[in-house]
Amino acid sequence: MSDHVVQWNKELRLLLDQMQARPSADWTAERERVRVLTGLIAARQPVAAGAQG
């Protein structure tokens, strides 16, 4: 796992923890960042054997 993916995972976990701690807050920007981070992380994950169409 690259250093970028490790950092993205840490940032994602921090954002999700903050959002869970204060669910009533306005998390619009943070939700967008979560979407971006999950996309980046998913793009760096190796494709599982047999997962290709």
mmCIF file of the N, C-alpha and C atoms, coordinates in Angstrom:
data_MODEL
# 
_entry.id   MODEL 
# 
loop_
_atom_site.group_PDB 
_atom_site.id 
_atom_site.type_symbol 
_atom_site.label_atom_id 
_atom_site.label_alt_id 
_atom_site.label_comp_id 
_atom_site.label_asym_id 
_atom_site.label_entity_id 
_atom_site.label_seq_id 
_atom_site.pdbx_PDB_ins_code 
_atom_site.Cartn_x 
_atom_site.Cartn_y 
_atom_site.Cartn_z 
_atom_site.occupancy 
_atom_site.B_iso_or_equiv 
_atom_site.pdbx_formal_charge 
_atom_site.auth_seq_id 
_atom_site.auth_comp_id 
_atom_site.auth_asym_id 
_atom_site.auth_atom_id 
_atom_site.pdbx_PDB_model_num 
ATOM 1   N N  . MET A 1 1  ? 0.855   -1.171  0.000   1.00 0.00 ? 1  MET A N  1 
ATOM 2   C CA . MET A 1 1  ? 0.000   0.000   0.000   1.00 0.00 ? 1  MET A CA 1 
ATOM 3   C C  . MET A 1 1  ? 0.903   1.237   0.000   1.00 0.00 ? 1  MET A C  1 
ATOM 4   N N  . SER A 1 2  ? 0.601   2.164   -0.894  1.00 0.00 ? 2  SER A N  1 
ATOM 5   C CA . SER A 1 2  ? 1.444   3.351   -1.005  1.00 0.00 ? 2  SER A CA 1 
ATOM 6   C C  . SER A 1 2  ? 1.218   4.306   0.166   1.00 0.00 ? 2  SER A C  1 
ATOM 7   N N  . ASP A 1 3  ? 2.165   5.214   0.342   1.00 0.00 ? 3  ASP A N  1 
ATOM 8   C CA . ASP A 1 3  ? 2.041   6.226   1.398   1.00 0.00 ? 3  ASP A CA 1 
ATOM 9   C C  . ASP A 1 3  ? 0.794   7.068   1.215   1.00 0.00 ? 3  ASP A C  1 
ATOM 10  N N  . HIS A 1 4  ? 0.435   7.340   -0.045  1.00 0.00 ? 4  HIS A N  1 
ATOM 11  C CA . HIS A 1 4  ? -0.765  8.138   -0.311  1.00 0.00 ? 4  HIS A CA 1 
ATOM 12  C C  . HIS A 1 4  ? -2.013  7.420   0.212   1.00 0.00 ? 4  HIS A C  1 
ATOM 13  N N  . VAL A 1 5  ? -2.111  6.137   -0.071  1.00 0.00 ? 5  VAL A N  1 
ATOM 14  C CA . VAL A 1 5  ? -3.287  5.380   0.347   1.00 0.00 ? 5  VAL A CA 1 
ATOM 15  C C  . VAL A 1 5  ? -3.372  5.329   1.865   1.00 0.00 ? 5  VAL A C  1 
ATOM 16  N N  . VAL A 1 6  ? -2.238  5.183   2.533   1.00 0.00 ? 6  VAL A N  1 
ATOM 17  C CA . VAL A 1 6  ? -2.223  5.181   3.998   1.00 0.00 ? 6  VAL A CA 1 
ATOM 18  C C  . VAL A 1 6  ? -2.741  6.512   4.523   1.00 0.00 ? 6  VAL A C  1 
ATOM 19  N N  . GLN A 1 7  ? -2.266  7.617   3.958   1.00 0.00 ? 7  GLN A N  1 
ATOM 20  C CA . GLN A 1 7  ? -2.724  8.945   4.380   1.00 0.00 ? 7  GLN A CA 1 
ATOM 21  C C  . GLN A 1 7  ? -4.203  9.142   4.082   1.00 0.00 ? 7  GLN A C  1 
ATOM 22  N N  . TRP A 1 8  ? -4.644  8.697   2.900   1.00 0.00 ? 8  TRP A N  1 
ATOM 23  C CA . TRP A 1 8  ? -6.063  8.834   2.542   1.00 0.00 ? 8  TRP A CA 1 
ATOM 24  C C  . TRP A 1 8  ? -6.934  8.043   3.505   1.00 0.00 ? 8  TRP A C  1 
ATOM 25  N N  . ASN A 1 9  ? -6.499  6.843   3.867   1.00 0.00 ? 9  ASN A N  1 
ATOM 26  C CA . ASN A 1 9  ? -7.262  6.032   4.820   1.00 0.00 ? 9  ASN A CA 1 
ATOM 27  C C  . ASN A 1 9  ? -7.347  6.709   6.185   1.00 0.00 ? 9  ASN A C  1 
ATOM 28  N N  . LYS A 1 10 ? -6.252  7.301   6.632   1.00 0.00 ? 10 LYS A N  1 
ATOM 29  C CA . LYS A 1 10 ? -6.257  8.016   7.915   1.00 0.00 ? 10 LYS A CA 1 
ATOM 30  C C  . LYS A 1 10 ? -7.212  9.202   7.868   1.00 0.00 ? 10 LYS A C  1 
ATOM 31  N N  . GLU A 1 11 ? -7.149  9.969   6.780   1.00 0.00 ? 11 GLU A N  1 
ATOM 32  C CA . GLU A 1 11 ? -8.026  11.129  6.634   1.00 0.00 ? 11 GLU A CA 1 
ATOM 33  C C  . GLU A 1 11 ? -9.488  10.691  6.578   1.00 0.00 ? 11 GLU A C  1 
ATOM 34  N N  . LEU A 1 12 ? -9.758  9.627   5.834   1.00 0.00 ? 12 LEU A N  1 
ATOM 35  C CA . LEU A 1 12 ? -11.117 9.116   5.723   1.00 0.00 ? 12 LEU A CA 1 
ATOM 36  C C  . LEU A 1 12 ? -11.644 8.683   7.085   1.00 0.00 ? 12 LEU A C  1 
ATOM 37  N N  . ARG A 1 13 ? -10.845 7.937   7.841   1.00 0.00 ? 13 ARG A N  1 
ATOM 38  C CA . ARG A 1 13 ? -11.267 7.474   9.169   1.00 0.00 ? 13 ARG A CA 1 
ATOM 39  C C  . ARG A 1 13 ? -11.541 8.666   10.087  1.00 0.00 ? 13 ARG A C  1 
ATOM 40  N N  . LEU A 1 14 ? -10.687 9.697   10.038  1.00 0.00 ? 14 LEU A N  1 
ATOM 41  C CA . LEU A 1 14 ? -10.872 10.893  10.856  1.00 0.00 ? 14 LEU A CA 1 
ATOM 42  C C  . LEU A 1 14 ? -12.191 11.600  10.504  1.00 0.00 ? 14 LEU A C  1 
ATOM 43  N N  . LEU A 1 15 ? -12.443 11.773  9.207   1.00 0.00 ? 15 LEU A N  1 
ATOM 44  C CA . LEU A 1 15 ? -13.683 12.423  8.780   1.00 0.00 ? 15 LEU A CA 1 
ATOM 45  C C  . LEU A 1 15 ? -14.908 11.628  9.224   1.00 0.00 ? 15 LEU A C  1 
ATOM 46  N N  . LEU A 1 16 ? -14.879 10.319  9.022   1.00 0.00 ? 16 LEU A N  1 
ATOM 47  C CA . LEU A 1 16 ? -16.018 9.489   9.400   1.00 0.00 ? 16 LEU A CA 1 
ATOM 48  C C  . LEU A 1 16 ? -16.250 9.511   10.906  1.00 0.00 ? 16 LEU A C  1 
ATOM 49  N N  . ASP A 1 17 ? -15.175 9.499   11.689  1.00 0.00 ? 17 ASP A N  1 
ATOM 50  C CA . ASP A 1 17 ? -15.306 9.575   13.144  1.00 0.00 ? 17 ASP A CA 1 
ATOM 51  C C  . ASP A 1 17 ? -15.930 10.900  13.569  1.00 0.00 ? 17 ASP A C  1 
ATOM 52  N N  . GLN A 1 18 ? -15.484 12.004  12.950  1.00 0.00 ? 18 GLN A N  1 
ATOM 53  C CA . GLN A 1 18 ? -16.030 13.318  13.272  1.00 0.00 ? 18 GLN A CA 1 
ATOM 54  C C  . GLN A 1 18 ? -17.512 13.403  12.902  1.00 0.00 ? 18 GLN A C  1 
ATOM 55  N N  . MET A 1 19 ? -17.858 12.862  11.758  1.00 0.00 ? 19 MET A N  1 
ATOM 56  C CA . MET A 1 19 ? -19.243 12.913  11.298  1.00 0.00 ? 19 MET A CA 1 
ATOM 57  C C  . MET A 1 19 ? -20.139 12.060  12.200  1.00 0.00 ? 19 MET A C  1 
ATOM 58  N N  . GLN A 1 20 ? -19.630 10.945  12.664  1.00 0.00 ? 20 GLN A N  1 
ATOM 59  C CA . GLN A 1 20 ? -20.405 10.091  13.553  1.00 0.00 ? 20 GLN A CA 1 
ATOM 60  C C  . GLN A 1 20 ? -20.591 10.750  14.921  1.00 0.00 ? 20 GLN A C  1 
ATOM 61  N N  . ALA A 1 21 ? -19.580 11.484  15.372  1.00 0.00 ? 21 ALA A N  1 
ATOM 62  C CA . ALA A 1 21 ? -19.650 12.134  16.684  1.00 0.00 ? 21 ALA A CA 1 
ATOM 63  C C  . ALA A 1 21 ? -20.655 13.290  16.689  1.00 0.00 ? 21 ALA A C  1 
ATOM 64  N N  . ARG A 1 22 ? -20.837 13.957  15.553  1.00 0.00 ? 22 ARG A N  1 
ATOM 65  C CA . ARG A 1 22 ? -21.765 15.098  15.471  1.00 0.00 ? 22 ARG A CA 1 
ATOM 66  C C  . ARG A 1 22 ? -22.635 14.966  14.233  1.00 0.00 ? 22 ARG A C  1 
ATOM 67  N N  . PRO A 1 23 ? -23.549 14.009  14.220  1.00 0.00 ? 23 PRO A N  1 
ATOM 68  C CA . PRO A 1 23 ? -24.349 13.754  13.016  1.00 0.00 ? 23 PRO A CA 1 
ATOM 69  C C  . PRO A 1 23 ? -25.254 14.911  12.597  1.00 0.00 ? 23 PRO A C  1 
ATOM 70  N N  . SER A 1 24 ? -25.584 15.816  13.502  1.00 0.00 ? 24 SER A N  1 
ATOM 71  C CA . SER A 1 24 ? -26.488 16.902  13.151  1.00 0.00 ? 24 SER A CA 1 
ATOM 72  C C  . SER A 1 24 ? -25.776 18.096  12.505  1.00 0.00 ? 24 SER A C  1 
ATOM 73  N N  . ALA A 1 25 ? -24.457 18.081  12.475  1.00 0.00 ? 25 ALA A N  1 
ATOM 74  C CA . ALA A 1 25 ? -23.704 19.190  11.887  1.00 0.00 ? 25 ALA A CA 1 
ATOM 75  C C  . ALA A 1 25 ? -23.835 19.171  10.360  1.00 0.00 ? 25 ALA A C  1 
ATOM 76  N N  . ASP A 1 26 ? -23.510 20.284  9.726   1.00 0.00 ? 26 ASP A N  1 
ATOM 77  C CA . ASP A 1 26 ? -23.516 20.368  8.266   1.00 0.00 ? 26 ASP A CA 1 
ATOM 78  C C  . ASP A 1 26 ? -22.184 19.819  7.755   1.00 0.00 ? 26 ASP A C  1 
ATOM 79  N N  . TRP A 1 27 ? -22.228 18.657  7.147   1.00 0.00 ? 27 TRP A N  1 
ATOM 80  C CA . TRP A 1 27 ? -21.024 17.968  6.689   1.00 0.00 ? 27 TRP A CA 1 
ATOM 81  C C  . TRP A 1 27 ? -20.955 17.936  5.164   1.00 0.00 ? 27 TRP A C  1 
ATOM 82  N N  . THR A 1 28 ? -21.519 18.911  4.501   1.00 0.00 ? 28 THR A N  1 
ATOM 83  C CA . THR A 1 28 ? -21.583 18.893  3.043   1.00 0.00 ? 28 THR A CA 1 
ATOM 84  C C  . THR A 1 28 ? -20.197 18.762  2.411   1.00 0.00 ? 28 THR A C  1 
ATOM 85  N N  . ALA A 1 29 ? -19.275 19.603  2.786   1.00 0.00 ? 29 ALA A N  1 
ATOM 86  C CA . ALA A 1 29 ? -17.922 19.565  2.217   1.00 0.00 ? 29 ALA A CA 1 
ATOM 87  C C  . ALA A 1 29 ? -17.209 18.274  2.602   1.00 0.00 ? 29 ALA A C  1 
ATOM 88  N N  . GLU A 1 30 ? -17.412 17.849  3.832   1.00 0.00 ? 30 GLU A N  1 
ATOM 89  C CA . GLU A 1 30 ? -16.754 16.634  4.301   1.00 0.00 ? 30 GLU A CA 1 
ATOM 90  C C  . GLU A 1 30 ? -17.294 15.396  3.587   1.00 0.00 ? 30 GLU A C  1 
ATOM 91  N N  . ARG A 1 31 ? -18.599 15.375  3.316   1.00 0.00 ? 31 ARG A N  1 
ATOM 92  C CA . ARG A 1 31 ? -19.168 14.239  2.573   1.00 0.00 ? 31 ARG A CA 1 
ATOM 93  C C  . ARG A 1 31 ? -18.579 14.160  1.169   1.00 0.00 ? 31 ARG A C  1 
ATOM 94  N N  . GLU A 1 32 ? -18.365 15.305  0.551   1.00 0.00 ? 32 GLU A N  1 
ATOM 95  C CA . GLU A 1 32 ? -17.739 15.320  -0.767  1.00 0.00 ? 32 GLU A CA 1 
ATOM 96  C C  . GLU A 1 32 ? -16.304 14.801  -0.679  1.00 0.00 ? 32 GLU A C  1 
ATOM 97  N N  . ARG A 1 33 ? -15.575 15.204  0.354   1.00 0.00 ? 33 ARG A N  1 
ATOM 98  C CA . ARG A 1 33 ? -14.195 14.723  0.531   1.00 0.00 ? 33 ARG A CA 1 
ATOM 99  C C  . ARG A 1 33 ? -14.189 13.211  0.767   1.00 0.00 ? 33 ARG A C  1 
ATOM 100 N N  . VAL A 1 34 ? -15.148 12.701  1.542   1.00 0.00 ? 34 VAL A N  1 
ATOM 101 C CA . VAL A 1 34 ? -15.258 11.256  1.760   1.00 0.00 ? 34 VAL A CA 1 
ATOM 102 C C  . VAL A 1 34 ? -15.467 10.553  0.419   1.00 0.00 ? 34 VAL A C  1 
ATOM 103 N N  . ARG A 1 35 ? -16.328 11.118  -0.423  1.00 0.00 ? 35 ARG A N  1 
ATOM 104 C CA . ARG A 1 35 ? -16.574 10.528  -1.742  1.00 0.00 ? 35 ARG A CA 1 
ATOM 105 C C  . ARG A 1 35 ? -15.294 10.491  -2.577  1.00 0.00 ? 35 ARG A C  1 
ATOM 106 N N  . VAL A 1 36 ? -14.546 11.587  -2.556  1.00 0.00 ? 36 VAL A N  1 
ATOM 107 C CA . VAL A 1 36 ? -13.296 11.666  -3.310  1.00 0.00 ? 36 VAL A CA 1 
ATOM 108 C C  . VAL A 1 36 ? -12.273 10.669  -2.752  1.00 0.00 ? 36 VAL A C  1 
ATOM 109 N N  . LEU A 1 37 ? -12.123 10.636  -1.445  1.00 0.00 ? 37 LEU A N  1 
ATOM 110 C CA . LEU A 1 37 ? -11.160 9.720   -0.834  1.00 0.00 ? 37 LEU A CA 1 
ATOM 111 C C  . LEU A 1 37 ? -11.486 8.261   -1.124  1.00 0.00 ? 37 LEU A C  1 
ATOM 112 N N  . THR A 1 38 ? -12.756 7.886   -1.012  1.00 0.00 ? 38 THR A N  1 
ATOM 113 C CA . THR A 1 38 ? -13.107 6.493   -1.285  1.00 0.00 ? 38 THR A CA 1 
ATOM 114 C C  . THR A 1 38 ? -12.839 6.142   -2.748  1.00 0.00 ? 38 THR A C  1 
ATOM 115 N N  . GLY A 1 39 ? -13.047 7.093   -3.640  1.00 0.00 ? 39 GLY A N  1 
ATOM 116 C CA . GLY A 1 39 ? -12.728 6.863   -5.051  1.00 0.00 ? 39 GLY A CA 1 
ATOM 117 C C  . GLY A 1 39 ? -11.239 6.690   -5.278  1.00 0.00 ? 39 GLY A C  1 
ATOM 118 N N  . LEU A 1 40 ? -10.440 7.541   -4.650  1.00 0.00 ? 40 LEU A N  1 
ATOM 119 C CA . LEU A 1 40 ? -8.985  7.437   -4.773  1.00 0.00 ? 40 LEU A CA 1 
ATOM 120 C C  . LEU A 1 40 ? -8.475  6.109   -4.220  1.00 0.00 ? 40 LEU A C  1 
ATOM 121 N N  . ILE A 1 41 ? -8.972  5.746   -3.060  1.00 0.00 ? 41 ILE A N  1 
ATOM 122 C CA . ILE A 1 41 ? -8.543  4.503   -2.417  1.00 0.00 ? 41 ILE A CA 1 
ATOM 123 C C  . ILE A 1 41 ? -8.947  3.306   -3.269  1.00 0.00 ? 41 ILE A C  1 
ATOM 124 N N  . ALA A 1 42 ? -10.175 3.306   -3.763  1.00 0.00 ? 42 ALA A N  1 
ATOM 125 C CA . ALA A 1 42 ? -10.654 2.198   -4.588  1.00 0.00 ? 42 ALA A CA 1 
ATOM 126 C C  . ALA A 1 42 ? -9.842  2.059   -5.868  1.00 0.00 ? 42 ALA A C  1 
ATOM 127 N N  . ALA A 1 43 ? -9.446  3.186   -6.446  1.00 0.00 ? 43 ALA A N  1 
ATOM 128 C CA . ALA A 1 43 ? -8.665  3.155   -7.680  1.00 0.00 ? 43 ALA A CA 1 
ATOM 129 C C  . ALA A 1 43 ? -7.283  2.560   -7.468  1.00 0.00 ? 43 ALA A C  1 
ATOM 130 N N  . ARG A 1 44 ? -6.769  2.635   -6.254  1.00 0.00 ? 44 ARG A N  1 
ATOM 131 C CA . ARG A 1 44 ? -5.436  2.103   -5.957  1.00 0.00 ? 44 ARG A CA 1 
ATOM 132 C C  . ARG A 1 44 ? -5.456  0.663   -5.464  1.00 0.00 ? 44 ARG A C  1 
ATOM 133 N N  . GLN A 1 45 ? -6.653  0.105   -5.233  1.00 0.00 ? 45 GLN A N  1 
ATOM 134 C CA . GLN A 1 45 ? -6.754  -1.262  -4.757  1.00 0.00 ? 45 GLN A CA 1 
ATOM 135 C C  . GLN A 1 45 ? -6.541  -2.232  -5.925  1.00 0.00 ? 45 GLN A C  1 
ATOM 136 N N  . PRO A 1 46 ? -5.814  -3.308  -5.667  1.00 0.00 ? 46 PRO A N  1 
ATOM 137 C CA . PRO A 1 46 ? -5.650  -4.302  -6.741  1.00 0.00 ? 46 PRO A CA 1 
ATOM 138 C C  . PRO A 1 46 ? -6.984  -4.979  -7.040  1.00 0.00 ? 46 PRO A C  1 
ATOM 139 N N  . VAL A 1 47 ? -7.180  -5.348  -8.280  1.00 0.00 ? 47 VAL A N  1 
ATOM 140 C CA . VAL A 1 47 ? -8.406  -6.022  -8.685  1.00 0.00 ? 47 VAL A CA 1 
ATOM 141 C C  . VAL A 1 47 ? -8.337  -7.465  -8.196  1.00 0.00 ? 47 VAL A C  1 
ATOM 142 N N  . ALA A 1 48 ? -9.392  -7.920  -7.519  1.00 0.00 ? 48 ALA A N  1 
ATOM 143 C CA . ALA A 1 48 ? -9.444  -9.275  -7.002  1.00 0.00 ? 48 ALA A CA 1 
ATOM 144 C C  . ALA A 1 48 ? -9.532  -10.273 -8.153  1.00 0.00 ? 48 ALA A C  1 
ATOM 145 N N  . ALA A 1 49 ? -8.921  -11.422 -7.996  1.00 0.00 ? 49 ALA A N  1 
ATOM 146 C CA . ALA A 1 49 ? -8.959  -12.465 -9.014  1.00 0.00 ? 49 ALA A CA 1 
ATOM 147 C C  . ALA A 1 49 ? -10.398 -12.879 -9.253  1.00 0.00 ? 49 ALA A C  1 
ATOM 148 N N  . GLY A 1 50 ? -10.780 -12.946 -10.506 1.00 0.00 ? 50 GLY A N  1 
ATOM 149 C CA . GLY A 1 50 ? -12.132 -13.343 -10.871 1.00 0.00 ? 50 GLY A CA 1 
ATOM 150 C C  . GLY A 1 50 ? -13.138 -12.216 -10.813 1.00 0.00 ? 50 GLY A C  1 
ATOM 151 N N  . ALA A 1 51 ? -12.726 -11.014 -10.408 1.00 0.00 ? 51 ALA A N  1 
ATOM 152 C CA . ALA A 1 51 ? -13.652 -9.899  -10.293 1.00 0.00 ? 51 ALA A CA 1 
ATOM 153 C C  . ALA A 1 51 ? -13.894 -9.212  -11.631 1.00 0.00 ? 51 ALA A C  1 
ATOM 154 N N  . GLN A 1 52 ? -13.056 -9.478  -12.610 1.00 0.00 ? 52 GLN A N  1 
ATOM 155 C CA . GLN A 1 52 ? -13.230 -8.854  -13.909 1.00 0.00 ? 52 GLN A CA 1 
ATOM 156 C C  . GLN A 1 52 ? -14.325 -9.576  -14.679 1.00 0.00 ? 52 GLN A C  1 
ATOM 157 N N  . GLY A 1 53 ? -15.153 -8.780  -15.413 1.00 0.00 ? 53 GLY A N  1 
ATOM 158 C CA . GLY A 1 53 ? -16.287 -9.283  -16.148 1.00 0.00 ? 53 GLY A CA 1 
ATOM 159 C C  . GLY A 1 53 ? -15.931 -10.278 -17.136 1.00 0.00 ? 53 GLY A C  1 
# 
